[in-house]
Amino acid sequence: MLECWYENNSSKMVILKCIGPDRFYREKVVMPMETFCFEAPPQARLEIWQMSLGGQMLHLRADAADYASDCAASTYDSSLVA
């Protein structure tokens, strides 16, 4: 599993969806300026959905490996870890 870190630098809340092999799925609402640290399989894909007036809109699609980081060395609130 990869340790991954996503930081929502926008002024809107986003929904982070992590989809991986073997039915791996994680979903989290990330508030503005919040940092979310999570584990994901190396083959997982991330989808970042942003809220708009018409509902959810796909904002970004990426590999989880693009967000791999050493969460222990970062400055984040450990109470937010899923």
BELJOHU-V623221 format. One record per backbone hydrogen bond with DSSP energy under -0.5 kcal/mol. CO is the residue of the C=O (numbers start at 0). NH is the residue of the N-H. If there is no record, write none. Layout:
# BELJOHU-V623221
co:CO nh:NH
co:CO nh:NH
This chain:
# BELJOHU-V623221
co:1 nh:3
co:1 nh:39
co:2 nh:68
co:3 nh:37
co:5 nh:7
co:5 nh:35
co:6 nh:8
co:7 nh:32
co:12 nh:50
co:13 nh:15
co:13 nh:29
co:14 nh:16
co:14 nh:48
co:15 nh:27
co:16 nh:18
co:16 nh:46
co:17 nh:25
co:18 nh:44
co:20 nh:23
co:23 nh:19
co:25 nh:17
co:27 nh:15
co:27 nh:29
co:28 nh:30
co:29 nh:13
co:30 nh:33
co:33 nh:7
co:35 nh:5
co:36 nh:81
co:37 nh:3
co:39 nh:1
co:40 nh:43
co:43 nh:63
co:44 nh:18
co:45 nh:61
co:46 nh:16
co:46 nh:48
co:47 nh:58
co:47 nh:59
co:48 nh:14
co:49 nh:56
co:51 nh:54
co:54 nh:51
co:56 nh:49
co:59 nh:47
co:61 nh:45
co:62 nh:65
co:63 nh:66
co:64 nh:67
co:66 nh:4
co:68 nh:70
co:69 nh:72
co:69 nh:73
co:70 nh:73
co:73 nh:75
co:75 nh:77
co:76 nh:79
co:77 nh:80
